[in-house]
Amino acid sequence: MHTTQKLTLAELETRQLREILETVLLKHIALTVQLPDGDEVVIQPKARLKPLPVLNGYIPDGWR
């Protein structure tokens, strides 16, 4: 599970985009940005999926 960090838009304006994205990715955090009108935007890393195993066997016609 990701930890969450919450910042206001004004706090983010002093940071570089690259720094923000690297922090989210490397620390595996979800960053919640609170906008002036009270809405929130969440930035979080995409979960990496493991590749599916290769299965050997018979597949009937019409199956995918």
N, CA, C and O atoms as a MOPAC input file, in Angstrom:
PM7 MOZYME 1SCF
protein

 N      0.84100 1    -1.17700 1     0.00000 1
 C      0.00000 1     0.00000 1     0.00000 1
 C      0.88400 1     1.23800 1     0.00000 1
 O      1.95700 1     1.25500 1     0.60200 1
 N      0.41900 1     2.25500 1    -0.67500 1
 C      1.17200 1     3.50100 1    -0.77800 1
 C      0.91600 1     4.38600 1     0.44100 1
 O     -0.18700 1     4.41400 1     0.98800 1
 N      1.95500 1     5.10400 1     0.85100 1
 C      1.73600 1     6.14700 1     1.84200 1
 C      1.26700 1     7.38900 1     1.09400 1
 O      1.45800 1     7.49900 1    -0.11700 1
 N      0.66500 1     8.30400 1     1.80100 1
 C      0.10700 1     9.48900 1     1.16800 1
 C      0.74300 1    10.74700 1     1.74000 1
 O      0.96400 1    10.85400 1     2.94600 1
 N      1.03100 1    11.69000 1     0.86400 1
 C      1.51700 1    12.99900 1     1.26300 1
 C      0.53300 1    14.01200 1     0.69700 1
 O      0.10700 1    13.88500 1    -0.45100 1
 N      0.16900 1    15.00800 1     1.48200 1
 C     -0.79700 1    16.00600 1     1.04600 1
 C     -0.14100 1    17.38600 1     1.02400 1
 O      0.44600 1    17.82500 1     2.01200 1
 N     -0.25300 1    18.06100 1    -0.12300 1
 C      0.31200 1    19.39600 1    -0.27800 1
 C     -0.72100 1    20.29900 1    -0.94400 1
 O     -1.62100 1    19.82600 1    -1.63800 1
 N     -0.58100 1    21.58100 1    -0.72700 1
 C     -1.43700 1    22.54000 1    -1.42400 1
 C     -0.78300 1    22.87300 1    -2.76500 1
 O      0.40300 1    22.62100 1    -2.97500 1
 N     -1.57200 1    23.43500 1    -3.65100 1
 C     -1.04200 1    23.84000 1    -4.95200 1
 C      0.06200 1    24.87600 1    -4.77100 1
 O      1.06300 1    24.84400 1    -5.48700 1
 N     -0.10900 1    25.78600 1    -3.82900 1
 C      0.91600 1    26.81500 1    -3.57000 1
 C      2.23700 1    26.17900 1    -3.13500 1
 O      3.30300 1    26.66400 1    -3.51400 1
 N      2.18500 1    25.10100 1    -2.34600 1
 C      3.41300 1    24.41700 1    -1.91000 1
 C      4.11300 1    23.73900 1    -3.09100 1
 O      5.34100 1    23.66000 1    -3.12400 1
 N      3.33900 1    23.25600 1    -4.05200 1
 C      3.93400 1    22.59000 1    -5.21000 1
 C      4.55300 1    23.56600 1    -6.19800 1
 O      5.46900 1    23.20100 1    -6.93500 1
 N      4.07400 1    24.78200 1    -6.22100 1
 C      4.56200 1    25.76200 1    -7.18900 1
 C      6.04500 1    26.07900 1    -7.02500 1
 O      6.67300 1    26.58300 1    -7.95600 1
 N      6.60500 1    25.79500 1    -5.86800 1
 C      8.02600 1    26.05900 1    -5.63500 1
 C      8.91000 1    24.88500 1    -6.04800 1
 O     10.13500 1    24.98400 1    -5.98800 1
 N      8.30000 1    23.77100 1    -6.46700 1
 C      9.06200 1    22.57400 1    -6.82400 1
 C      9.04800 1    22.36600 1    -8.33300 1
 O      8.14000 1    22.82100 1    -9.02800 1
 N     10.06200 1    21.67600 1    -8.82200 1
 C     10.11500 1    21.33100 1   -10.23200 1
 C      9.29700 1    20.05800 1   -10.46600 1
 O      9.24700 1    19.17900 1    -9.60500 1
 N      8.66500 1    19.96600 1   -11.62500 1
 C      7.84100 1    18.80500 1   -11.95600 1
 C      8.63500 1    17.50900 1   -11.87300 1
 O      8.14000 1    16.50200 1   -11.36700 1
 N      9.85300 1    17.53600 1   -12.36500 1
 C     10.69700 1    16.32900 1   -12.33800 1
 C     10.90500 1    15.84700 1   -10.89700 1
 O     10.83100 1    14.64900 1   -10.62300 1
 N     11.16300 1    16.77600 1    -9.99000 1
 C     11.37000 1    16.44000 1    -8.57700 1
 C     10.11100 1    15.80300 1    -7.98400 1
 O     10.19800 1    14.82300 1    -7.24400 1
 N      8.95800 1    16.35400 1    -8.30400 1
 C      7.69100 1    15.83800 1    -7.78500 1
 C      7.45900 1    14.41000 1    -8.26500 1
 O      7.14500 1    13.52200 1    -7.47200 1
 N      7.61600 1    14.19700 1    -9.56900 1
 C      7.36700 1    12.86700 1   -10.13400 1
 C      8.37400 1    11.83200 1    -9.63900 1
 O      7.99800 1    10.69400 1    -9.35800 1
 N      9.62900 1    12.20600 1    -9.52900 1
 C     10.64200 1    11.27300 1    -9.01400 1
 C     10.35000 1    10.90200 1    -7.56200 1
 O     10.52500 1     9.74700 1    -7.17200 1
 N      9.91200 1    11.85900 1    -6.76600 1
 C      9.56800 1    11.57800 1    -5.37100 1
 C      8.42100 1    10.58100 1    -5.28600 1
 O      8.47400 1     9.63000 1    -4.50700 1
 N      7.38500 1    10.79900 1    -6.08800 1
 C      6.23100 1     9.89300 1    -6.08700 1
 C      6.66700 1     8.49200 1    -6.48900 1
 O      6.28300 1     7.51300 1    -5.84800 1
 N      7.46700 1     8.39100 1    -7.54600 1
 C      7.87700 1     7.08300 1    -8.05100 1
 C      8.85600 1     6.37500 1    -7.11900 1
 O      8.65600 1     5.20700 1    -6.78500 1
 N      9.90100 1     7.06300 1    -6.70200 1
 C     10.95400 1     6.42000 1    -5.92100 1
 C     10.52600 1     6.09400 1    -4.49500 1
 O     10.96500 1     5.09100 1    -3.93200 1
 N      9.67400 1     6.92800 1    -3.90700 1
 C      9.22400 1     6.69000 1    -2.54100 1
 C      7.90200 1     5.91900 1    -2.49000 1
 O      7.40100 1     5.60600 1    -1.41000 1
 N      7.34500 1     5.61800 1    -3.66400 1
 C      6.07700 1     4.87800 1    -3.76200 1
 C      4.99500 1     5.52800 1    -2.90400 1
 O      4.35900 1     4.87600 1    -2.07500 1
 N      4.80400 1     6.82600 1    -3.12400 1
 C      3.77900 1     7.54300 1    -2.36800 1
 C      2.67000 1     8.01700 1    -3.29700 1
 O      2.87200 1     8.16300 1    -4.50200 1
 N      1.52500 1     8.24800 1    -2.73300 1
 C      0.43800 1     8.92700 1    -3.44400 1
 C      0.45800 1    10.36900 1    -2.96600 1
 O      0.36600 1    10.63200 1    -1.76700 1
 N      0.57700 1    11.29500 1    -3.89100 1
 C      0.63700 1    12.71600 1    -3.55600 1
 C     -0.72700 1    13.32500 1    -3.82900 1
 O     -1.19800 1    13.32300 1    -4.96700 1
 N     -1.36200 1    13.84700 1    -2.78800 1
 C     -2.64400 1    14.51600 1    -2.92900 1
 C     -2.39600 1    16.01300 1    -2.96000 1
 O     -1.80900 1    16.57900 1    -2.03800 1
 N     -2.85700 1    16.65400 1    -4.04800 1
 C     -2.69000 1    18.09300 1    -4.21700 1
 C     -4.04500 1    18.74800 1    -3.97800 1
 O     -5.01900 1    18.46700 1    -4.67700 1
 N     -4.09000 1    19.62600 1    -2.97800 1
 C     -5.33300 1    20.32100 1    -2.66300 1
 C     -5.36000 1    21.64500 1    -3.42600 1
 O     -4.48700 1    22.49500 1    -3.25600 1
 N     -6.38900 1    21.80100 1    -4.27500 1
 C     -6.54400 1    23.00000 1    -5.08400 1
 C     -7.24600 1    24.08600 1    -4.27600 1
 O     -7.91000 1    23.78600 1    -3.28400 1
 N     -7.10800 1    25.34300 1    -4.69000 1
 C     -7.70000 1    26.45700 1    -3.92500 1
 C     -9.20800 1    26.33200 1    -3.70100 1
 O     -9.71500 1    26.80600 1    -2.68500 1
 N     -9.93500 1    25.70400 1    -4.63100 1
 C    -11.39000 1    25.57900 1    -4.47500 1
 C    -11.79900 1    24.38100 1    -3.61500 1
 O    -12.98700 1    24.10900 1    -3.44600 1
 N    -10.80400 1    23.66600 1    -3.07100 1
 C    -11.09500 1    22.53100 1    -2.20000 1
 C    -11.04900 1    21.18500 1    -2.89800 1
 O    -11.00300 1    20.15000 1    -2.23400 1
 N    -11.06200 1    21.17600 1    -4.24400 1
 C    -10.92200 1    19.91800 1    -4.97200 1
 C     -9.52600 1    19.35300 1    -4.74700 1
 O     -8.60100 1    20.07800 1    -4.38000 1
 N     -9.38800 1    18.05800 1    -4.97000 1
 C     -8.08700 1    17.40200 1    -4.79900 1
 C     -7.75300 1    16.57200 1    -6.02500 1
 O     -8.63000 1    16.01400 1    -6.68500 1
 N     -6.46500 1    16.50600 1    -6.31000 1
 C     -5.92900 1    15.68000 1    -7.38900 1
 C     -4.91000 1    14.74200 1    -6.75400 1
 O     -4.08700 1    15.17100 1    -5.94700 1
 N     -4.96400 1    13.45900 1    -7.11800 1
 C     -4.03400 1    12.48300 1    -6.57100 1
 C     -3.07300 1    12.04200 1    -7.66900 1
 O     -3.49300 1    11.66700 1    -8.76300 1
 N     -1.78200 1    12.09200 1    -7.36500 1
 C     -0.73500 1    11.60700 1    -8.26500 1
 C     -0.11700 1    10.39900 1    -7.58300 1
 O      0.38700 1    10.49900 1    -6.46500 1
 N     -0.15600 1     9.24700 1    -8.26400 1
 C      0.42200 1     8.04100 1    -7.66900 1
 C      1.06300 1     7.19500 1    -8.75200 1
 O      0.66400 1     7.25700 1    -9.91500 1
 N      2.07000 1     6.39200 1    -8.36600 1
 C      2.72300 1     5.55200 1    -9.36200 1
 C      1.79100 1     4.43000 1    -9.81400 1
 O      0.97800 1     3.92900 1    -9.03700 1
 N      1.92200 1     4.05300 1   -11.05500 1
 C      1.14400 1     2.95300 1   -11.60900 1
 C      1.75900 1     1.63500 1   -11.12700 1
 O      2.97600 1     1.45400 1   -11.16200 1
 N      0.90600 1     0.73500 1   -10.68400 1
 C      1.39300 1    -0.56100 1   -10.21500 1
 C      1.96000 1    -1.35500 1   -11.38900 1
 O      1.37000 1    -1.39500 1   -12.46900 1
 N      3.09100 1    -1.97500 1   -11.16800 1
 C      3.69000 1    -2.82700 1   -12.19000 1
 C      3.05900 1    -4.20000 1   -12.11800 1
 O      2.99100 1    -4.81600 1   -11.05500 1
 N      2.60200 1    -4.66300 1   -13.24900 1
 C      1.99800 1    -5.98500 1   -13.31100 1
 C      3.04100 1    -7.00900 1   -13.72800 1
 O      3.89600 1    -6.73800 1   -14.57000 1
 N      2.95800 1    -8.17200 1   -13.13400 1
 C      3.84600 1    -9.25600 1   -13.52500 1
 C      3.36100 1    -9.80800 1   -14.85900 1
 O      2.15700 1    -9.84800 1   -15.11300 1
 N      4.29300 1   -10.23600 1   -15.71400 1
 C      3.86300 1   -10.80800 1   -16.98500 1
 C      3.08800 1   -12.11400 1   -16.75700 1
 O      3.37300 1   -12.86900 1   -15.82800 1
 N      2.12300 1   -12.35100 1   -17.61000 1
 C      1.35300 1   -13.58900 1   -17.50700 1
 C      2.22400 1   -14.77100 1   -17.90800 1
 O      3.07700 1   -14.63900 1   -18.78600 1
 N      2.02000 1   -15.92800 1   -17.27600 1
 C      2.81300 1   -17.10000 1   -17.64700 1
 C      2.38600 1   -17.62300 1   -19.02300 1
 O      1.24100 1   -17.44800 1   -19.44200 1
 N      3.31400 1   -18.25500 1   -19.70100 1
 C      3.01100 1   -18.88200 1   -20.98100 1
 C      2.46000 1   -20.26600 1   -20.67900 1
 O      3.10400 1   -21.07300 1   -20.01000 1
 N      1.26600 1   -20.52800 1   -21.17900 1
 C      0.63000 1   -21.82400 1   -20.94300 1
 C      0.69400 1   -22.65900 1   -22.20800 1
 O      0.37600 1   -22.19000 1   -23.30100 1
 N      1.10300 1   -23.87500 1   -22.04300 1
 C      1.14800 1   -24.79800 1   -23.16700 1
 C     -0.07800 1   -25.67600 1   -23.10000 1
 O     -0.43100 1   -26.18900 1   -22.03800 1
 N     -0.72000 1   -25.84500 1   -24.22800 1
 C     -1.89600 1   -26.70600 1   -24.23000 1
 C     -2.77900 1   -26.41300 1   -25.42300 1
 O     -2.44200 1   -25.59900 1   -26.28200 1
 N     -3.88600 1   -27.07300 1   -25.46300 1
 C     -4.82300 1   -26.97100 1   -26.56700 1
 C     -5.81300 1   -25.83900 1   -26.32500 1
 O     -6.38200 1   -25.72100 1   -25.24000 1
 N     -6.01300 1   -25.00100 1   -27.35400 1
 C     -7.02200 1   -23.93300 1   -27.28600 1
 C     -8.04900 1   -24.22000 1   -28.36200 1
 O     -7.71200 1   -24.25100 1   -29.54500 1
 N     -9.31900 1   -24.43500 1   -27.96500 1
 C    -10.34700 1   -24.72300 1   -28.95700 1
 C    -10.52200 1   -23.57500 1   -29.94400 1
 O    -10.27900 1   -22.41700 1   -29.60400 1
 N    -10.94600 1   -23.89600 1   -31.17300 1
 C    -11.20700 1   -22.87600 1   -32.18100 1
 C    -12.23300 1   -21.86400 1   -31.65600 1
 O    -13.20900 1   -22.24500 1   -31.00900 1
 N    -12.01300 1   -20.59100 1   -31.93300 1
 C    -12.94100 1   -19.55700 1   -31.50700 1
 C    -12.62200 1   -18.97300 1   -30.14200 1
 O    -13.18000 1   -17.93400 1   -29.79000 1
 N    -11.76200 1   -19.58500 1   -29.36800 1
 C    -11.34700 1   -19.06000 1   -28.05400 1
 C    -10.18100 1   -18.12500 1   -28.22700 1
 O     -9.34800 1   -18.30300 1   -29.11500 1
 N    -10.12700 1   -17.12500 1   -27.37100 1
 C     -8.98400 1   -16.19400 1   -27.41200 1
 C     -8.28800 1   -16.18500 1   -26.09500 1
 O     -7.30200 1   -15.46800 1   -25.92300 1

